Amino acid sequence: MDSGTLYPLLRRLEKQSILISEWETEGSKPRKYYKRTEFGTEIYEELKKQWEFMQSSMNLMLQG
């Protein structure tokens, strides 16, 4: 994945309160870490349910 795609997406998810970020300044190079918020986990669980429903529906259609 291109960094020009990944980092704008991470920043957008952070603005939507789905992720939070923290800088780690120890070590030779500062690094930014992202973590899912409680709201982000709720979103994830809902999307997972929708995916599982769609997957089971597709399996039923394919089985005839």
C-alpha positions, 0 to 999 in steps of 0.5 A, spaced: 500 500 500 502 506 498 503 511 503 500 516 500 493 512 501 495 509 508 496 515 512 491 520 509 486 514 511 489 513 518 488 521 519 481 521 517 479 515 521 482 519 527 478 525 525 472 521 526 474 518 533 475 511 530 482 511 532 487 515 536 494 516 535 500 516 540 508 518 538 513 514 541 519 518 541 524 513 544 529 510 540 533 513 534 526 515 530 520 517 532 514 513 531 506 514 531 502 508 533 495 508 532 490 504 536 482 503 535 478 507 540 472 504 544 467 507 538 472 504 533 471 497 536 463 498 536 464 500 528 468 494 527 464 489 530 458 492 526 461 492 520 464 485 521 456 482 523 454 485 516 460 482 512 458 475 516 451 476 514 453 478 506 458 472 506 452 467 509 447 470 504 452 469 498 454 462 500 446 460 500 446 463 493 452 459 491 449 453 494 443 453 490 
